[in-house]
Amino acid sequence: MIETVPVSLGARSYEVRLAPGLLDAAGAHIAPLLKRPKVAIVSDAHVAGLHLPRLTASLNARGIAHSHLPLPSGEATKSWAHLQEVVHWLLSEQIERNDVVIAFGGGVIGDLVGFAAAILRRGVRFVQIPTSLLAQVDSSVGGKTGINAPHGKNLIGAFHQPALVLADIAVLGTLTERDFLAGYGEVAKYGLLGDAGFFAWLEANGPALAAGDEALRLQAVKHSVVLKAGIVARDETEQGERALLNLGHTFCHALEAATGYSGRLLHGEGVAIGCALAYETSARLGLCAQEAPSRVRAHLKDMKMKVDLSDIEGDLPDADGLIALMMQDKKVSAGKLNFIMARDIGEAFVTSDVPAPVLKQVLTDALNRRR
């Protein structure tokens, strides 16, 4: 049975469809969107090796012609060079404004290909087929597209909603443990920012979910998508409530820049560490009881995830260096950083009132734990 979550945005509304085995029926879901039976697929090479034959078989079954561009895996692919490569390839494939581009992969591919679709011929439709947990629960939904800059994460991009999202839960079974747990950082974030009941459910079911229980995985992905879809429908371009989805991300993006967008730190790992640091900062400010950050760390440790700066291999900048990287964050306004802080589990809010000495001390203490 296919689960469907609507993302209600007026003329830009679309559906997120979720089910095990959905990839084998992708052609049937995409065919109604097409003006002519032709699509262009962009994926990372690793995903193509695992899953491309199933996607192309489903397209062939519907008589849909297709071409394919493989790209390298990893965060470094979200760059000007690869954006240019994708756009030039789509032009060489004579992709028209009424055609559909398929972003087939994790969050990196979804962000990059979505941005290419946004700027190609001033806007071409695209379909997200997310293959990572992080992409299924977060980056494939909501229309945020973009690439990284040397100055920071996702600083170049556009809002461009997909025409459809197809999330095959069974594909998650091919992820490495590290990649799956990195995506789980975004799942936990949804409970922490606005759904204490969901976080409690994750505390009870997270280990079984990580061990491979497909029914639990479907439930977790669907609930995360429902939460995000509701926020996006109310605040598409992040003028208010949608900023809550950045819980942990101000810390995370600075850490990703500090590690050179490399395999030293995956995005979801940075989100998990960032959530723990956000709750610790909230407790230092007296916004929440100490039990809240302790509970966050306890659950992340129970899931065998990264929880602190001491879990990141290699050198990191000092506290001042990390704060300088934070100041390149998209959420800086009038020279002040906006943070997502918390009053309790499931009670996050946006504030720029985080004193610099407190932030520096939190980071200094975290760096000292590395020694």
C-alpha positions as YAML, in Angstrom:
chain: A
units: angstrom
residues:
- id: 1
  name: MET
  ca: [0.00, 0.00, 0.00]
- id: 2
  name: ILE
  ca: [1.32, 3.43, -0.96]
- id: 3
  name: GLU
  ca: [1.25, 6.14, 1.68]
- id: 4
  name: THR
  ca: [0.66, 9.66, 0.36]
- id: 5
  name: VAL
  ca: [1.50, 12.96, 2.04]
- id: 6
  name: PRO
  ca: [0.32, 16.15, 0.28]
- id: 7
  name: VAL
  ca: [2.45, 19.28, 0.29]
- id: 8
  name: SER
  ca: [-0.18, 22.00, -0.09]
- id: 9
  name: LEU
  ca: [1.22, 25.03, -1.89]
- id: 10
  name: GLY
  ca: [-1.56, 26.11, -4.20]
- id: 11
  name: ALA
  ca: [-0.48, 25.85, -7.84]
- id: 12
  name: ARG
  ca: [2.86, 24.35, -6.70]
- id: 13
  name: SER
  ca: [1.29, 21.56, -4.63]
- id: 14
  name: TYR
  ca: [2.58, 18.02, -5.03]
- id: 15
  name: GLU
  ca: [2.57, 14.65, -3.32]
- id: 16
  name: VAL
  ca: [5.17, 12.65, -1.45]
- id: 17
  name: ARG
  ca: [4.47, 8.95, -2.07]
- id: 18
  name: LEU
  ca: [6.06, 6.35, 0.18]
- id: 19
  name: ALA
  ca: [6.17, 2.56, 0.04]
- id: 20
  name: PRO
  ca: [8.62, -0.33, -0.11]
- id: 21
  name: GLY
  ca: [9.29, -1.26, -3.74]
- id: 22
  name: LEU
  ca: [8.04, 2.05, -5.12]
- id: 23
  name: LEU
  ca: [11.06, 2.36, -7.41]
- id: 24
  name: ASP
  ca: [9.77, -0.51, -9.57]
- id: 25
  name: ALA
  ca: [6.61, 1.50, -10.27]
- id: 26
  name: ALA
  ca: [8.33, 4.88, -10.74]
- id: 27
  name: GLY
  ca: [7.53, 5.01, -14.46]
- id: 28
  name: ALA
  ca: [3.81, 4.65, -13.80]
- id: 29
  name: HIS
  ca: [3.91, 7.52, -11.29]
- id: 30
  name: ILE
  ca: [5.99, 9.80, -13.53]
- id: 31
  name: ALA
  ca: [4.15, 9.16, -16.83]
- id: 32
  name: PRO
  ca: [1.12, 11.38, -16.01]
- id: 33
  name: LEU
  ca: [3.47, 14.37, -15.54]
- id: 34
  name: LEU
  ca: [4.99, 14.15, -19.01]
- id: 35
  name: LYS
  ca: [4.09, 16.22, -22.06]
- id: 36
  name: ARG
  ca: [6.26, 13.90, -24.13]
- id: 37
  name: PRO
  ca: [7.72, 10.49, -23.17]
- id: 38
  name: LYS
  ca: [11.23, 11.65, -22.29]
- id: 39
  name: VAL
  ca: [13.12, 12.28, -19.05]
- id: 40
  name: ALA
  ca: [16.70, 13.04, -17.99]
- id: 41
  name: ILE
  ca: [18.10, 11.30, -14.92]
- id: 42
  name: VAL
  ca: [20.92, 12.68, -12.80]
- id: 43
  name: SER
  ca: [22.25, 10.47, -10.02]
- id: 44
  name: ASP
  ca: [25.41, 9.83, -8.10]
- id: 45
  name: ALA
  ca: [27.47, 6.98, -9.48]
- id: 46
  name: HIS
  ca: [27.06, 4.81, -6.38]
- id: 47
  name: VAL
  ca: [23.26, 5.01, -6.45]
- id: 48
  name: ALA
  ca: [23.28, 4.31, -10.19]
- id: 49
  name: GLY
  ca: [25.27, 1.14, -9.64]
- id: 50
  name: LEU
  ca: [22.80, -0.10, -7.06]
- id: 51
  name: HIS
  ca: [19.42, 1.03, -8.35]
- id: 52
  name: LEU
  ca: [19.45, 2.56, -11.83]
- id: 53
  name: PRO
  ca: [18.40, -0.65, -13.65]
- id: 54
  name: ARG
  ca: [15.17, -0.81, -11.63]
- id: 55
  name: LEU
  ca: [14.34, 2.82, -12.41]
- id: 56
  name: THR
  ca: [15.08, 2.51, -16.12]
- id: 57
  name: ALA
  ca: [13.10, -0.75, -16.33]
- id: 58
  name: SER
  ca: [10.07, 1.05, -14.88]
- id: 59
  name: LEU
  ca: [10.49, 3.86, -17.42]
- id: 60
  name: ASN
  ca: [10.90, 1.40, -20.29]
- id: 61
  name: ALA
  ca: [7.71, -0.35, -19.25]
- id: 62
  name: ARG
  ca: [5.87, 2.93, -19.85]
- id: 63
  name: GLY
  ca: [7.65, 3.74, -23.09]
- id: 64
  name: ILE
  ca: [9.53, 6.67, -21.56]
- id: 65
  name: ALA
  ca: [12.88, 7.48, -23.20]
- id: 66
  name: HIS
  ca: [15.64, 8.37, -20.78]
- id: 67
  name: SER
  ca: [19.24, 9.54, -20.59]
- id: 68
  name: HIS
  ca: [21.49, 9.45, -17.56]
- id: 69
  name: LEU
  ca: [24.30, 11.54, -16.08]
- id: 70
  name: PRO
  ca: [26.26, 10.01, -13.16]
- id: 71
  name: LEU
  ca: [28.07, 12.30, -10.72]
- id: 72
  name: PRO
  ca: [30.57, 11.62, -7.92]
- id: 73
  name: SER
  ca: [29.18, 10.87, -4.47]
- id: 74
  name: GLY
  ca: [29.77, 13.26, -1.60]
- id: 75
  name: GLU
  ca: [29.06, 16.80, -0.42]
- id: 76
  name: ALA
  ca: [31.82, 18.24, -2.61]
- id: 77
  name: THR
  ca: [29.59, 17.57, -5.64]
- id: 78
  name: LYS
  ca: [27.36, 20.49, -4.58]
- id: 79
  name: SER
  ca: [29.63, 22.93, -6.41]
- id: 80
  name: TRP
  ca: [29.65, 25.46, -9.24]
- id: 81
  name: ALA
  ca: [31.60, 23.03, -11.41]
- id: 82
  name: HIS
  ca: [29.06, 20.23, -11.12]
- id: 83
  name: LEU
  ca: [26.13, 22.64, -11.41]
- id: 84
  name: GLN
  ca: [27.59, 23.82, -14.72]
- id: 85
  name: GLU
  ca: [28.12, 20.20, -15.79]
- id: 86
  name: VAL
  ca: [24.50, 19.30, -15.07]
- id: 87
  name: VAL
  ca: [23.05, 22.37, -16.80]
- id: 88
  name: HIS
  ca: [25.20, 21.95, -19.89]
- id: 89
  name: TRP
  ca: [24.33, 18.24, -20.06]
- id: 90
  name: LEU
  ca: [20.60, 18.97, -19.78]
- id: 91
  name: LEU
  ca: [20.91, 21.52, -22.59]
- id: 92
  name: SER
  ca: [22.81, 19.03, -24.73]
- id: 93
  name: GLU
  ca: [19.99, 16.54, -24.08]
- id: 94
  name: GLN
  ca: [17.56, 19.21, -25.36]
- id: 95
  name: ILE
  ca: [15.50, 19.17, -22.18]
- id: 96
  name: GLU
  ca: [12.64, 21.58, -22.67]
- id: 97
  name: ARG
  ca: [10.69, 23.67, -20.16]
- id: 98
  name: ASN
  ca: [7.80, 21.17, -20.18]
- id: 99
  name: ASP
  ca: [10.06, 18.13, -19.67]
- id: 100
  name: VAL
  ca: [10.94, 16.45, -16.38]
- id: 101
  name: VAL
  ca: [14.36, 15.96, -14.81]
- id: 102
  name: ILE
  ca: [14.75, 13.17, -12.24]
- id: 103
  name: ALA
  ca: [17.00, 13.73, -9.22]
- id: 104
  name: PHE
  ca: [17.94, 10.18, -8.22]
- id: 105
  name: GLY
  ca: [20.03, 9.95, -5.08]
- id: 106
  name: GLY
  ca: [20.54, 11.49, -1.67]
- id: 107
  name: GLY
  ca: [20.39, 15.06, -0.49]
- id: 108
  name: VAL
  ca: [23.43, 16.20, -2.47]
- id: 109
  name: ILE
  ca: [21.91, 15.11, -5.79]
- id: 110
  name: GLY
  ca: [18.46, 16.44, -4.87]
- id: 111
  name: ASP
  ca: [19.81, 19.88, -3.94]
- id: 112
  name: LEU
  ca: [22.11, 20.15, -6.95]
- id: 113
  name: VAL
  ca: [19.69, 18.84, -9.57]
- id: 114
  name: GLY
  ca: [16.81, 20.84, -8.12]
- id: 115
  name: PHE
  ca: [18.89, 24.01, -8.45]
- id: 116
  name: ALA
  ca: [19.86, 23.12, -12.01]
- id: 117
  name: ALA
  ca: [16.17, 22.60, -12.82]
- id: 118
  name: ALA
  ca: [15.31, 25.94, -11.21]
- id: 119
  name: ILE
  ca: [17.68, 27.90, -13.44]
- id: 120
  name: LEU
  ca: [17.44, 25.89, -16.67]
- id: 121
  name: ARG
  ca: [15.21, 27.76, -19.12]
- id: 122
  name: ARG
  ca: [13.99, 29.78, -16.09]
- id: 123
  name: GLY
  ca: [12.44, 26.72, -14.52]
- id: 124
  name: VAL
  ca: [12.03, 23.07, -15.52]
- id: 125
  name: ARG
  ca: [10.01, 20.54, -13.56]
- id: 126
  name: PHE
  ca: [11.82, 17.86, -11.61]
- id: 127
  name: VAL
  ca: [10.96, 14.72, -9.67]
- id: 128
  name: GLN
  ca: [12.77, 13.73, -6.50]
- id: 129
  name: ILE
  ca: [13.52, 10.04, -6.00]
- id: 130
  name: PRO
  ca: [15.43, 10.16, -2.70]
- id: 131
  name: THR
  ca: [17.54, 7.12, -1.88]
- id: 132
  name: SER
  ca: [18.94, 8.08, 1.54]
- id: 133
  name: LEU
  ca: [17.10, 8.39, 4.83]
- id: 134
  name: LEU
  ca: [18.17, 12.03, 5.13]
- id: 135
  name: ALA
  ca: [16.77, 12.86, 1.71]
- id: 136
  name: GLN
  ca: [13.52, 10.94, 2.26]
- id: 137
  name: VAL
  ca: [12.68, 12.67, 5.53]
- id: 138
  name: ASP
  ca: [14.06, 16.13, 4.83]
- id: 139
  name: SER
  ca: [15.88, 17.46, 1.80]
- id: 140
  name: SER
  ca: [13.58, 16.05, -0.92]
- id: 141
  name: VAL
  ca: [10.56, 17.88, 0.55]
- id: 142
  name: GLY
  ca: [10.09, 21.63, 0.60]
- id: 143
  name: GLY
  ca: [11.82, 22.96, -2.51]
- id: 144
  name: LYS
  ca: [15.11, 24.13, -1.04]
- id: 145
  name: THR
  ca: [17.76, 23.65, -3.71]
- id: 146
  name: GLY
  ca: [21.32, 24.85, -3.96]
- id: 147
  name: ILE
  ca: [25.06, 24.36, -3.80]
- id: 148
  name: ASN
  ca: [27.79, 25.15, -1.30]
- id: 149
  name: ALA
  ca: [30.33, 27.96, -1.44]
- id: 150
  name: PRO
  ca: [33.79, 28.10, 0.12]
- id: 151
  name: HIS
  ca: [32.22, 30.57, 2.56]
- id: 152
  name: GLY
  ca: [29.57, 28.14, 3.80]
- id: 153
  name: LYS
  ca: [26.83, 25.60, 3.23]
- id: 154
  name: ASN
  ca: [23.92, 26.13, 0.82]
- id: 155
  name: LEU
  ca: [24.68, 29.82, 0.32]
- id: 156
  name: ILE
  ca: [23.78, 29.70, -3.39]
- id: 157
  name: GLY
  ca: [20.36, 28.39, -4.38]
- id: 158
  name: ALA
  ca: [16.68, 28.89, -5.01]
- id: 159
  name: PHE
  ca: [13.28, 27.72, -3.84]
- id: 160
  name: HIS
  ca: [12.01, 25.34, -6.54]
- id: 161
  name: GLN
  ca: [9.38, 22.78, -5.58]
- id: 162
  name: PRO
  ca: [9.46, 19.30, -7.13]
- id: 163
  name: ALA
  ca: [6.52, 18.02, -9.14]
- id: 164
  name: LEU
  ca: [6.53, 14.73, -7.21]
- id: 165
  name: VAL
  ca: [8.55, 12.86, -4.57]
- id: 166
  name: LEU
  ca: [8.81, 9.06, -4.68]
- id: 167
  name: ALA
  ca: [10.35, 7.51, -1.57]
- id: 168
  name: ASP
  ca: [11.06, 3.77, -1.77]
- id: 169
  name: ILE
  ca: [11.53, 2.68, 1.84]
- id: 170
  name: ALA
  ca: [13.12, -0.63, 0.77]
- id: 171
  name: VAL
  ca: [16.05, 1.25, -0.78]
- id: 172
  name: LEU
  ca: [17.11, 2.27, 2.74]
- id: 173
  name: GLY
  ca: [18.16, -1.33, 3.29]
- id: 174
  name: THR
  ca: [21.14, -0.80, 0.96]
- id: 175
  name: LEU
  ca: [22.58, 2.08, 3.00]
- id: 176
  name: THR
  ca: [25.67, 1.63, 5.11]
- id: 177
  name: GLU
  ca: [25.08, 1.84, 8.85]
- id: 178
  name: ARG
  ca: [26.87, 5.19, 8.94]
- id: 179
  name: ASP
  ca: [24.75, 6.70, 6.16]
- id: 180
  name: PHE
  ca: [21.52, 5.44, 7.71]
- id: 181
  name: LEU
  ca: [22.39, 6.81, 11.14]
- id: 182
  name: ALA
  ca: [23.43, 10.15, 9.61]
- id: 183
  name: GLY
  ca: [19.94, 10.41, 8.15]
- id: 184
  name: TYR
  ca: [18.48, 9.50, 11.52]
- id: 185
  name: GLY
  ca: [19.91, 12.77, 12.83]
- id: 186
  name: GLU
  ca: [17.24, 14.57, 10.77]
- id: 187
  name: VAL
  ca: [14.51, 12.18, 12.00]
- id: 188
  name: ALA
  ca: [15.36, 12.90, 15.63]
- id: 189
  name: LYS
  ca: [15.38, 16.63, 14.81]
- id: 190
  name: TYR
  ca: [11.66, 16.54, 14.00]
- id: 191
  name: GLY
  ca: [10.80, 15.21, 17.45]
- id: 192
  name: LEU
  ca: [13.14, 17.67, 19.14]
- id: 193
  name: LEU
  ca: [11.81, 20.76, 17.38]
- id: 194
  name: GLY
  ca: [8.08, 20.22, 17.74]
- id: 195
  name: ASP
  ca: [6.81, 16.75, 18.63]
- id: 196
  name: ALA
  ca: [7.79, 15.38, 22.03]
- id: 197
  name: GLY
  ca: [5.55, 12.36, 21.49]
- id: 198
  name: PHE
  ca: [7.43, 11.46, 18.30]
- id: 199
  name: PHE
  ca: [10.76, 11.77, 20.12]
- id: 200
  name: ALA
  ca: [9.49, 9.44, 22.82]
- id: 201
  name: TRP
  ca: [8.38, 7.02, 20.09]
- id: 202
  name: LEU
  ca: [11.89, 7.18, 18.62]
- id: 203
  name: GLU
  ca: [13.43, 6.47, 22.00]
- id: 204
  name: ALA
  ca: [11.33, 3.30, 22.17]
- id: 205
  name: ASN
  ca: [11.64, 2.22, 18.53]
- id: 206
  name: GLY
  ca: [14.83, 3.77, 17.19]
- id: 207
  name: PRO
  ca: [17.13, 0.77, 17.73]
- id: 208
  name: ALA
  ca: [14.71, -1.63, 15.99]
- id: 209
  name: LEU
  ca: [14.21, 0.89, 13.20]
- id: 210
  name: ALA
  ca: [17.97, 1.13, 12.70]
- id: 211
  name: ALA
  ca: [18.25, -2.68, 12.78]
- id: 212
  name: GLY
  ca: [16.04, -2.90, 9.69]
- id: 213
  name: ASP
  ca: [12.37, -3.03, 10.72]
- id: 214
  name: GLU
  ca: [10.76, -1.79, 7.49]
- id: 215
  name: ALA
  ca: [7.35, -1.05, 9.02]
- id: 216
  name: LEU
  ca: [8.95, 1.18, 11.66]
- id: 217
  name: ARG
  ca: [11.07, 2.86, 9.01]
- id: 218
  name: LEU
  ca: [7.99, 3.67, 6.94]
- id: 219
  name: GLN
  ca: [6.24, 5.05, 10.02]
- id: 220
  name: ALA
  ca: [9.23, 7.24, 10.95]
- id: 221
  name: VAL
  ca: [9.72, 8.56, 7.41]
- id: 222
  name: LYS
  ca: [6.03, 9.29, 6.91]
- id: 223
  name: HIS
  ca: [5.69, 11.08, 10.25]
- id: 224
  name: SER
  ca: [8.78, 13.19, 9.52]
- id: 225
  name: VAL
  ca: [7.42, 14.12, 6.08]
- id: 226
  name: VAL
  ca: [3.99, 14.98, 7.53]
- id: 227
  name: LEU
  ca: [5.65, 17.32, 10.04]
- id: 228
  name: LYS
  ca: [7.81, 18.99, 7.39]
- id: 229
  name: ALA
  ca: [5.01, 19.25, 4.82]
- id: 230
  name: GLY
  ca: [2.83, 21.08, 7.35]
- id: 231
  name: ILE
  ca: [5.57, 23.57, 8.17]
- id: 232
  name: VAL
  ca: [6.44, 24.14, 4.49]
- id: 233
  name: ALA
  ca: [2.77, 24.70, 3.60]
- id: 234
  name: ARG
  ca: [2.55, 27.41, 6.27]
- id: 235
  name: ASP
  ca: [5.92, 29.05, 5.53]
- id: 236
  name: GLU
  ca: [7.31, 28.07, 2.13]
- id: 237
  name: THR
  ca: [10.21, 30.53, 1.95]
- id: 238
  name: GLU
  ca: [11.35, 30.45, 5.58]
- id: 239
  name: GLN
  ca: [10.02, 33.80, 6.75]
- id: 240
  name: GLY
  ca: [9.10, 32.43, 10.18]
- id: 241
  name: GLU
  ca: [8.12, 28.95, 11.36]
- id: 242
  name: ARG
  ca: [10.15, 27.07, 8.75]
- id: 243
  name: ALA
  ca: [13.32, 28.31, 10.39]
- id: 244
  name: LEU
  ca: [12.63, 25.76, 13.15]
- id: 245
  name: LEU
  ca: [13.70, 23.06, 10.68]
- id: 246
  name: ASN
  ca: [17.22, 24.47, 11.08]
- id: 247
  name: LEU
  ca: [17.51, 23.12, 14.63]
- id: 248
  name: GLY
  ca: [21.16, 22.12, 15.04]
- id: 249
  name: HIS
  ca: [22.08, 23.39, 11.58]
- id: 250
  name: THR
  ca: [23.90, 26.57, 12.57]
- id: 251
  name: PHE
  ca: [26.42, 24.45, 14.48]
- id: 252
  name: CYS
  ca: [26.31, 21.75, 11.80]
- id: 253
  name: HIS
  ca: [27.08, 24.01, 8.85]
- id: 254
  name: ALA
  ca: [30.07, 25.53, 10.63]
- id: 255
  name: LEU
  ca: [31.40, 22.05, 11.41]
- id: 256
  name: GLU
  ca: [30.90, 20.94, 7.79]
- id: 257
  name: ALA
  ca: [32.85, 23.97, 6.57]
- id: 258
  name: ALA
  ca: [35.55, 23.29, 9.17]
- id: 259
  name: THR
  ca: [35.92, 19.72, 7.91]
- id: 260
  name: GLY
  ca: [35.95, 20.77, 4.26]
- id: 261
  name: TYR
  ca: [32.63, 19.10, 3.35]
- id: 262
  name: SER
  ca: [34.51, 15.82, 3.48]
- id: 263
  name: GLY
  ca: [33.84, 12.32, 4.70]
- id: 264
  name: ARG
  ca: [35.09, 13.34, 8.13]
- id: 265
  name: LEU
  ca: [31.58, 14.56, 8.92]
- id: 266
  name: LEU
  ca: [28.35, 13.70, 7.10]
- id: 267
  name: HIS
  ca: [25.58, 16.30, 7.11]
- id: 268
  name: GLY
  ca: [23.23, 14.25, 9.29]
- id: 269
  name: GLU
  ca: [26.04, 13.60, 11.76]
- id: 270
  name: GLY
  ca: [26.58, 17.34, 12.01]
- id: 271
  name: VAL
  ca: [22.85, 17.84, 12.57]
- id: 272
  name: ALA
  ca: [22.87, 15.37, 15.47]
- id: 273
  name: ILE
  ca: [25.89, 17.04, 17.08]
- id: 274
  name: GLY
  ca: [24.33, 20.44, 16.40]
- id: 275
  name: CYS
  ca: [21.05, 19.44, 18.08]
- id: 276
  name: ALA
  ca: [22.97, 18.28, 21.15]
- id: 277
  name: LEU
  ca: [24.90, 21.58, 21.25]
- id: 278
  name: ALA
  ca: [21.71, 23.61, 20.75]
- id: 279
  name: TYR
  ca: [20.07, 21.89, 23.72]
- id: 280
  name: GLU
  ca: [23.22, 22.31, 25.80]
- id: 281
  name: THR
  ca: [23.29, 26.02, 24.98]
- id: 282
  name: SER
  ca: [19.60, 26.28, 25.86]
- id: 283
  name: ALA
  ca: [20.28, 24.71, 29.25]
- id: 284
  name: ARG
  ca: [23.23, 27.07, 29.88]
- id: 285
  name: LEU
  ca: [20.87, 29.98, 29.19]
- id: 286
  name: GLY
  ca: [18.31, 28.60, 31.65]
- id: 287
  name: LEU
  ca: [15.77, 28.04, 28.89]
- id: 288
  name: CYS
  ca: [15.37, 24.34, 29.62]
- id: 289
  name: ALA
  ca: [16.24, 21.91, 32.38]
- id: 290
  name: GLN
  ca: [19.53, 20.02, 32.19]
- id: 291
  name: GLU
  ca: [17.54, 16.82, 31.77]
- id: 292
  name: ALA
  ca: [16.65, 17.85, 28.20]
- id: 293
  name: PRO
  ca: [20.20, 17.92, 26.74]
- id: 294
  name: SER
  ca: [21.05, 14.82, 28.77]
- id: 295
  name: ARG
  ca: [18.09, 13.02, 27.22]
- id: 296
  name: VAL
  ca: [19.10, 14.14, 23.71]
- id: 297
  name: ARG
  ca: [22.64, 12.85, 24.14]
- id: 298
  name: ALA
  ca: [21.44, 9.63, 25.75]
- id: 299
  name: HIS
  ca: [19.21, 8.80, 22.80]
- id: 300
  name: LEU
  ca: [21.87, 9.62, 20.21]
- id: 301
  name: LYS
  ca: [24.36, 7.45, 22.09]
- id: 302
  name: ASP
  ca: [21.78, 4.68, 22.31]
- id: 303
  name: MET
  ca: [21.57, 4.87, 18.51]
- id: 304
  name: LYS
  ca: [25.41, 4.69, 18.30]
- id: 305
  name: MET
  ca: [25.59, 8.09, 16.69]
- id: 306
  name: LYS
  ca: [28.02, 10.99, 16.86]
- id: 307
  name: VAL
  ca: [26.98, 13.29, 19.69]
- id: 308
  name: ASP
  ca: [29.85, 15.71, 20.33]
- id: 309
  name: LEU
  ca: [32.87, 17.44, 18.80]
- id: 310
  name: SER
  ca: [35.04, 14.69, 20.30]
- id: 311
  name: ASP
  ca: [33.45, 12.28, 17.80]
- id: 312
  name: ILE
  ca: [34.87, 14.20, 14.82]
- id: 313
  name: GLU
  ca: [38.28, 12.96, 13.71]
- id: 314
  name: GLY
  ca: [41.07, 15.40, 12.91]
- id: 315
  name: ASP
  ca: [41.68, 19.02, 13.79]
- id: 316
  name: LEU
  ca: [38.98, 21.64, 14.27]
- id: 317
  name: PRO
  ca: [39.24, 25.42, 14.60]
- id: 318
  name: ASP
  ca: [39.09, 26.94, 18.07]
- id: 319
  name: ALA
  ca: [35.84, 28.39, 19.42]
- id: 320
  name: ASP
  ca: [36.45, 31.77, 17.76]
- id: 321
  name: GLY
  ca: [37.14, 30.06, 14.45]
- id: 322
  name: LEU
  ca: [33.92, 28.05, 14.66]
- id: 323
  name: ILE
  ca: [31.93, 31.19, 15.51]
- id: 324
  name: ALA
  ca: [33.46, 32.96, 12.49]
- id: 325
  name: LEU
  ca: [32.22, 30.10, 10.31]
- id: 326
  name: MET
  ca: [28.80, 30.35, 11.93]
- id: 327
  name: MET
  ca: [28.62, 34.00, 10.93]
- id: 328
  name: GLN
  ca: [28.50, 32.90, 7.27]
- id: 329
  name: ASP
  ca: [25.21, 31.09, 7.97]
- id: 330
  name: LYS
  ca: [22.21, 32.00, 5.77]
- id: 331
  name: LYS
  ca: [20.24, 32.88, 8.91]
- id: 332
  name: VAL
  ca: [22.47, 35.83, 9.83]
- id: 333
  name: SER
  ca: [20.35, 38.98, 9.85]
- id: 334
  name: ALA
  ca: [21.66, 42.49, 10.47]
- id: 335
  name: GLY
  ca: [24.93, 40.91, 11.55]
- id: 336
  name: LYS
  ca: [23.27, 38.76, 14.22]
- id: 337
  name: LEU
  ca: [23.03, 34.99, 14.23]
- id: 338
  name: ASN
  ca: [19.59, 33.45, 14.56]
- id: 339
  name: PHE
  ca: [19.59, 30.26, 16.61]
- id: 340
  name: ILE
  ca: [17.02, 27.57, 17.21]
- id: 341
  name: MET
  ca: [16.91, 27.11, 20.98]
- id: 342
  name: ALA
  ca: [14.58, 24.93, 23.07]
- id: 343
  name: ARG
  ca: [12.48, 25.16, 26.21]
- id: 344
  name: ASP
  ca: [12.09, 21.38, 26.36]
- id: 345
  name: ILE
  ca: [11.98, 18.31, 24.14]
- id: 346
  name: GLY
  ca: [9.61, 19.24, 21.30]
- id: 347
  name: GLU
  ca: [9.56, 22.96, 22.17]
- id: 348
  name: ALA
  ca: [11.99, 24.80, 19.91]
- id: 349
  name: PHE
  ca: [11.90, 28.48, 19.01]
- id: 350
  name: VAL
  ca: [13.91, 31.02, 17.00]
- id: 351
  name: THR
  ca: [15.98, 33.66, 18.76]
- id: 352
  name: SER
  ca: [18.94, 35.94, 18.13]
- id: 353
  name: ASP
  ca: [19.38, 36.46, 21.87]
- id: 354
  name: VAL
  ca: [22.26, 34.06, 22.50]
- id: 355
  name: PRO
  ca: [25.06, 35.94, 24.26]
- id: 356
  name: ALA
  ca: [28.42, 35.50, 22.53]
- id: 357
  name: PRO
  ca: [30.25, 34.57, 25.78]
- id: 358
  name: VAL
  ca: [27.82, 31.70, 26.42]
- id: 359
  name: LEU
  ca: [28.16, 30.40, 22.87]
- id: 360
  name: LYS
  ca: [31.95, 30.61, 23.07]
- id: 361
  name: GLN
  ca: [32.00, 28.75, 26.38]
- id: 362
  name: VAL
  ca: [29.77, 25.95, 25.06]
- id: 363
  name: LEU
  ca: [32.09, 25.48, 22.09]
- id: 364
  name: THR
  ca: [35.24, 25.77, 24.22]
- id: 365
  name: ASP
  ca: [33.97, 23.12, 26.61]
- id: 366
  name: ALA
  ca: [33.05, 20.85, 23.68]
- id: 367
  name: LEU
  ca: [36.52, 21.31, 22.16]
- id: 368
  name: ASN
  ca: [38.13, 20.57, 25.52]
- id: 369
  name: ARG
  ca: [36.27, 17.25, 25.62]
- id: 370
  name: ARG
  ca: [38.30, 16.27, 22.53]
- id: 371
  name: ARG
  ca: [41.54, 16.30, 24.53]
...
